[in-house]
Every structure is written in structure tokens, then in C-alpha cells.
């Protein structure tokens, strides 16, 4: 129901003003100009409860008296002074307060998601978790190395008894061979390849086959004379067994096999040495599939999260 106010103002229950002519525009300008500052809106809310003196209003605000006087002057026709010096709302001030209550301070309704929206949200979260759980292990599988092949070149040499035996394996990688000495083999080959999708590993391999009873003192040195392996084998019986050494090469150099052999049986040779080098090749045949899987597993959920946040922000 509409009721009459001074200056031809009419107000409905929801605080909507119905004015006419020039007074309508002037009154609207006055009200919105007064409501523009939060301090003035607080003053109107305080006076909507009861009439208040200057000191009472000042005590409820965190401002000084000069600013208080300024804001009271800016409220203009929205407030009146009573005979006892207190401030109260005018009819325009009441209309402005009702307008604030109906528009600015109105509590937004709580919109609860429907059952279908809840199910969709749960399904989306589960899908993201399953996507990440499936793509990361599969990407690791696609990203790993697999053996491509092995190239091996070895020579068998019989170890003489009751003397020191030396065998030199030199991998030069294109560098001219130094003096390798007796019982030596020299490999001049390209450097092993090391790329994102493939790599190669080089090894010097010594395999010792012991054929009869003997005592062996075995030492293996690198090209700088550093002792890599020091081992003693004592087999007085005719039991046969074999020993294996694999030394990985990380650059040009040599491996020297040295053996002191003592014979227990009347045989010219008691052991046989297989010496040489081996190059193993490894590849990542699905390297780019693995990278794509990692990107999908990380970027796709991130994009979905950004879209969800933006939807929440602007909805």
C-alpha cells in the first residue's frame, strides 16, 4: 500500500519511490548523493532506530567531529533537528532508509545445487582423478628406455701358467691408439650416442674360464693405472667355473687385465680369457607419447579447474 510523504513522495512496501515532475528528479538526486558515502549510510541506519544527539552519533563512528559535521550537512533534507537538538530522519530520510533496506542490504537467496548438478560435479571430479591416475603411469611407461640391441666383439686368449699375464683393451673413440703392449686389442669407434630418445653404453668385458686346479691373482686397472678389481681365486681341484667383469666406459681409455697364474696340474694352460667390448643401445620408442600424456595429465585438469573457478566467479 502507498502512503503520502512531504514533497509529493510516495513509497511502496519494498522501498521503491514513486515521484512526479521536477521534484522526482531532484529528490532522487538528493537521496543517491546522500547514500553515496558509507558514513552517511551508517548515520541513516543509526537514526532509523531512534533520534540521537550529535555526541551519540559521533561515538558510534570512527571519525572526528569536523567530518561528522560535514556528513550531516551533506545529508541535507534527509534529516531534521528536533527542539531538544537531536537528529532524526525526515520523510525523505525514511524513504532513503527503506530504499537501502530493499536494495543494498537485501540478503541474496541461497541457491542450493540440484541433485543432477551434484551428481555431475562428483562424476567430473572422479573423471579428473581417473584421468590423472591413468595418464601418469602410462606416460612413465611410454617415456622409459627399452633395449634396442647389443653389439659385442670378444676374443679368447689362453692364459699361460706360472707367469704374469697382461691383456689390454683400449677404446679410443677416434683418438690414436697409444702403445698398448702385448696381448692388446684396440677399438677406434664413434662416441656413444646420448640423445633424448636414445642412448648407448660401452663396456669392457672380461670373462675368465678356469678349467683345472690353479691359483689366480687377478687385478684390473684403468688407463690411469688405478686399481679397479683385485681378486684371488684358489681352486686346487679340477672343478671348473667362470668369472665375469663388466667395466663401463665413460670416455676414451683402456682396461688392463693382469693375472698371476700358478698351476696345480700338469697342463700348459689352466684358464681361458674372453676379452673385448660390448655396446648396448637403448631407445624410447614412445618418447613423445609420454610427453603428450604428461601434458594432458597436468594441463587438462588445470584448465578444467580454471574454467570452474571462472564459472563460479561470473555466475
C-alpha positions in Angstrom: 0.0 0.0 0.0 1.2 3.5 -0.8 1.4 6.3 1.7 2.0 10.1 1.4 5.2 11.9 2.3 6.2 15.5 2.2 7.4 16.9 -1.2 5.0 14.7 -3.1 6.9 11.5 -2.2 5.1 8.1 -2.2 6.7 4.9 -1.1 5.7 1.2 -1.5 6.4 -1.6 0.9 9.7 -2.6 -0.8 11.1 0.9 -0.6 10.5 2.0 -4.2 9.9 5.7 -4.6 7.1 7.0 -6.8 7.6 10.7 -7.6 6.4 13.1 -10.2 7.7 16.1 -12.2 10.8 18.0 -11.3 10.5 17.1 -7.6 11.1 13.4 -8.6 14.4 14.0 -10.3 15.6 16.4 -7.5 14.6 14.1 -4.8 16.3 11.1 -6.4 19.5 13.1 -6.9 19.4 14.2 -3.3 18.8 10.6 -2.0 21.5 9.0 -4.2 24.0 11.7 -3.5 23.5 11.2 0.3 23.7 7.4 0.0 26.9 7.6 -1.9 29.2 7.7 1.1 29.2 4.7 3.6 29.5 7.1 6.6 26.2 8.8 5.7 24.5 5.4 5.1 25.6 4.4 8.6 24.2 7.6 10.1 20.8 7.0 8.4 20.8 3.4 9.8 21.5 4.8 13.3 18.8 7.4 13.1 16.3 4.9 11.7 16.3 3.3 15.2 15.9 6.4 17.3 16.6 10.1 17.5 20.2 10.8 18.6 22.3 13.7 19.7 25.4 14.8 17.9 27.7 13.2 20.6 25.8 9.9 20.4 26.2 9.7 16.6 29.9 10.7 16.9 30.6 7.9 19.5 29.2 5.3 17.1 31.5 6.4 14.2 35.3 6.3 13.9 35.6 9.9 12.7 36.3 13.3 14.2 33.7 16.0 14.8 34.6 18.0 11.7 34.0 15.1 9.4 30.8 14.4 11.3 29.6 17.9 10.8 30.4 17.7 7.1 28.5 14.4 6.6 25.4 15.8 8.5 25.4 18.8 6.2 25.6 16.5 3.1 22.5 14.6 4.3 20.6 17.8 4.0 16.8 17.3 3.8 17.2 13.6 4.8 17.5 14.5 8.5 15.8 17.1 10.8 16.7 18.7 14.1 14.3 18.4 17.0 13.6 21.1 19.6 16.0 19.4 22.0 18.8 19.4 19.5 18.7 15.8 18.5 18.8 14.5 14.9 16.0 12.4 13.4 15.1 11.1 9.9 12.8 13.2 7.7 10.2 11.6 5.5 12.8 11.7 2.6 15.3 10.1 5.0 12.8 7.4 5.9 12.3 6.7 2.2 16.1 6.6 1.6 16.5 4.1 4.6 13.7 1.9 3.2 15.4 2.0 -0.2 18.7 0.8 1.3 16.9 -2.0 3.1 15.1 -3.1 -0.1 18.1 -2.9 -2.5 21.5 -2.6 -0.9 21.1 -4.7 2.2 18.8 -7.3 0.8 20.2 -10.8 1.6 20.8 -12.8 -1.6 18.8 -16.1 -1.7 20.8 -19.3 -1.1 20.7 -21.3 -4.2 21.3 -25.0 -3.5 22.5 -27.2 -6.3 20.1 -29.7 -7.7 20.6 -33.4 -7.4 21.7 -33.7 -11.0 24.2 -30.9 -10.6 25.7 -32.6 -7.5 25.9 -35.9 -9.5 27.6 -34.1 -12.4 30.1 -32.5 -10.0 31.0 -35.8 -8.4 31.3 -37.5 -11.8 33.6 -34.7 -13.1 35.9 -34.9 -10.0 36.1 -38.7 -10.3 36.8 -38.4 -14.0 39.7 -36.0 -13.4 41.2 -38.3 -10.7 40.9 -41.3 -13.0 42.4 -39.3 -15.9 45.5 -38.4 -13.8 45.8 -41.9 -12.3 45.8 -43.5 -15.8 47.9 -41.0 -17.7 50.8 -40.6 -15.3 51.7 -44.3 -15.0 51.2 -44.8 -18.8 53.3 -41.7 -19.5 56.1 -43.1 -17.4 55.9 -46.4 -19.3 56.0 -44.6 -22.7 58.8 -42.4 -21.5 61.2 -45.2 -20.4 64.1 -46.7 -22.3 63.9 -50.1 -23.9 66.8 -52.2 -25.1 67.4 -51.9 -28.8 70.3 -54.2 -29.3 73.8 -55.3 -28.3 77.0 -55.2 -30.3 79.8 -57.4 -28.9 83.3 -58.2 -30.0 85.4 -60.6 -27.9 88.5 -62.7 -28.3 89.5 -65.9 -26.5 93.1 -66.0 -25.1 94.6 -68.9 -23.2 96.3 -67.8 -20.0 99.8 -69.3 -19.7 100.7 -70.8 -16.3 103.3 -69.9 -13.7 103.7 -66.3 -15.1 102.1 -62.9 -15.1 99.7 -62.4 -17.9 98.5 -58.9 -19.1 95.8 -58.1 -21.5 95.0 -54.6 -22.6 91.6 -53.5 -24.1 91.7 -49.9 -25.3 88.6 -47.9 -26.5 89.9 -44.8 -28.3 86.7 -43.1 -29.7 88.7 -41.8 -32.7 91.8 -41.0 -30.6 95.1 -42.5 -32.0 96.0 -45.7 -30.1 98.8 -45.4 -27.6 101.3 -48.2 -27.1 99.0 -51.0 -26.0 101.7 -53.6 -25.4 101.4 -57.3 -25.8 98.1 -59.1 -25.8 96.1 -56.0 -26.6 93.1 -55.1 -28.7 92.3 -51.5 -29.9 88.8 -50.2 -30.7 88.6 -46.9 -32.6 84.8 -46.3 -32.8 82.5 -43.3 -32.6 81.5 -41.9 -29.3 78.4 -43.5 -27.7 75.2 -41.5 -28.6 73.2 -39.8 -25.9 70.0 -38.2 -27.1 66.6 -37.6 -25.6 65.1 -40.6 -27.4 68.2 -42.9 -27.4 71.5 -43.6 -25.7 74.4 -46.1 -25.9 76.6 -47.6 -23.2 80.0 -49.1 -23.7 81.6 -51.8 -21.6 84.9 -53.6 -21.5 84.1 -57.3 -20.7 86.4 -59.9 -19.3 85.2 -63.5 -18.8 87.6 -65.9 -17.2 87.0 -69.7 -17.6 89.0 -71.8 -15.1 89.5 -75.3 -16.4 91.7 -77.0 -13.8 93.2 -76.7 -10.4 95.2 -73.5 -10.2 95.7 -70.4 -8.1 95.0 -67.0 -9.7 95.7 -63.5 -8.5 93.7 -61.1 -10.7 94.0 -57.4 -11.0 92.2 -54.9 -13.4 93.5 -51.4 -13.9 92.1 -48.4 -15.8 94.2 -46.3 -18.3 95.4 -44.1 -15.5 96.8 -47.0 -13.5 94.1 -47.0 -10.9 93.2 -50.5 -9.5 89.6 -51.3 -10.3 89.5 -55.0 -9.2 91.7 -57.1 -7.0 90.7 -60.7 -6.5 92.4 -64.0 -5.7 91.0 -67.4 -6.7 92.4 -70.6 -5.3 91.0 -73.9 -6.8 93.2 -76.9 -6.1 90.7 -79.3 -7.5 89.6 -79.9 -11.1 86.3 -78.1 -10.6 85.5 -75.7 -13.5 83.9 -72.3 -13.1 83.9 -68.9 -14.7 84.2 -65.3 -13.5 82.8 -62.2 -15.2 83.8 -58.4 -15.1 81.9 -55.6 -16.9 83.6 -52.2 -16.7 81.5 -49.3 -18.1 83.5 -46.8 -20.1 82.6 -43.1 -19.7 85.2 -41.9 -22.2 88.3 -42.9 -24.1 90.7 -45.1 -22.2 91.9 -48.6 -21.5 91.3 -51.5 -19.2 94.2 -53.8 -18.4 93.7 -57.3 -17.2 96.6 -58.7 -15.2 96.8 -62.3 -13.9 99.4 -64.3 -12.0 98.7 -68.0 -12.6 100.1 -70.9 -10.5 99.4 -74.3 -11.9 98.4 -77.2 -9.7 98.1 -79.7 -12.5 100.4 -80.7 -15.3 98.6 -78.6 -18.0 100.1 -75.9 -20.2 97.1 -73.7 -19.7 94.6 -73.7 -16.9 92.3 -70.8 -17.8 90.9 -69.1 -20.8 90.2 -65.3 -21.0 87.4 -63.9 -23.3 88.1 -60.2 -23.6 86.5 -57.5 -25.7 83.9 -54.7 -25.6 80.2 -54.5 -25.7 78.0 -51.6 -26.8 74.3 -51.6 -25.6 71.7 -49.4 -27.4 68.6 -48.2 -25.7 65.7 -46.2 -27.2 62.5 -44.5 -26.1 60.1 -45.5 -29.0 57.1 -43.8 -27.4 59.0 -40.7 -26.0 56.6 -38.2 -27.5 53.6 -40.2 -26.4 54.9 -40.0 -22.9 55.4 -36.2 -23.1 51.9 -35.8 -24.5 50.5 -37.9 -21.7 52.2 -35.8 -19.0 50.9 -32.6 -20.7 47.3 -34.0 -20.8 47.6 -35.2 -17.2 48.6 -31.8 -16.0 47.2 -29.1 -18.3 43.8 -30.6 -18.9 42.8 -30.8 -15.1 44.3 -27.3 -14.7 42.2 -25.9 -17.5 39.1 -27.6 -16.1 39.8 -26.0 -12.7 40.3 -22.6 -14.2 37.0 -22.9 -16.1 35.3 -24.0 -12.9 36.7 -21.0 -10.9 35.7 -18.6 -13.7 32.2 -20.1 -13.8 31.8 -19.6 -10.1 33.2 -16.1 -10.2 30.9 -14.8 -13.0 27.8 -16.9 -12.4 
